[in-house]
Amino acid sequence: MPRATSGTIHSKRRKKVLKDTKGFIGARSRLFRTAKDARRRALQNSYIHRRMKKRDFRALWIIRINAAAKLCGTSYSRLISGLKKAGVELNRKMLAEIAVTDLNAFQKIADKSKANS
């Protein structure tokens, strides 16, 4: 029995893949077989990078907190340790936001941390 290549289901699948790869360079957006591989790889990478994005942001927050902590005369690790001992439950995202927008408030948080170190 010959293989059907012009059926509606086959063409729908092909259209869907080519639609997903629209904007890719060269054959990766035009030829079905190449586009299929490019799409699979793009989906794989997007899955991986959704998780890496979380790591990258946490690293950015830590860098920002450390820079502000240095301005307040302490280190990142001492600041976090002091905050845990003081029972202050501010996450790194909020600490970084405070460090960037309001250095006076961050100074008060750092002082509270130093008192409990």
N, C-alpha and C positions, 0 to 999 in steps of 0.2 A: 504494500500500500504506500503510495507516494506521500511525501511530507507536505502538508498544507502551509503555504507561505503567504496567502492572500486573504485569509479569513479575517473576520472582524475582531476576534479576540487577539489574534497575532498582531494586527495593525494597531489596536488600542494599546497593547503592551509596548510596542515599538514607539508610538507617539508619546507615551508617558515617560519613557526613558529619555527620549530625545528632548522632551520638554524640560526634564530635570537637568539635563546637561547643556541647556541653552546658555551661552556665554563662555563656555569652555573653549580653549584655543584649538583651532585646526580640526583634525579628524575626530577629536574627542567629543565634538558637538554635532558631527554630521553622520558619521558611520555608526550603525547600530552596535556592532560587536565592540568597537573601541569605546563607544559611549557607555555601554553596559559596564565595562571594566572601570572606566573613569568614575562613574556614578557610585559603584560599589566602594571604591577607594575613598571617594569624597564623604560618603556616609560613615565609613569607618573612622576617618579622621575627625569628622564633626563629633562623633561619639567620644573619642579620646580627648578632644580639646575642650569639650564641655566639662570634663573632670579636671583637666589641667588649668582651666580658667579659675577654678576655686583655689588651687594651690598658688597660682600667680597673684591673685588678689590678696591672699593671706600674707604672702611674702612682701607685697607692697605695703600693707598695713603695718607689718612689723618694722619695716625700714622707716616709715613715717613716725611711728611711736618712738623708735630708737633715736631718731634725729631730735625729736622734741624732748626726750628724756635727757639727752646730752646737754641741751640748752638749760635744763632745770637742774643740772649737776648730778645726775645719776645715770645708771645704765639700764638698758631694756630689761635684762634679767632681774636686776634688783627691784625695778619698778613693778614688774609682774608678780614677783615673789611677795613684795610688800602689800600689794593689792589683795592677793589671795589671803594673806594673814589678817588683813584688815576686814575681810569679808565683803569687799567691793566687787560686785558682779557686773563689771563692764566688759563687753567683748572687745576684741581687737579692732573690729570695724568701727565701733563707736569711739574707742580711744583715739584711733587715727583721725576720725572726723573732728573730734574735739581739738586734737593737736594742730590740725590744719586751720580750723576756723577760729578757735578761741584759746590762745596760749595762756591767758590768765587762769582760766578754768583748769587747764591741764596742769598748771603750776600748783594749784590747790590739791589736785589729785595726786601729784608727785609728792607734795609735802605730807599728805596722809599716808602715802606709801612709805616714805622715809621714816615716819614716826613708828611704823610697825615692822621695820626691818630688823 
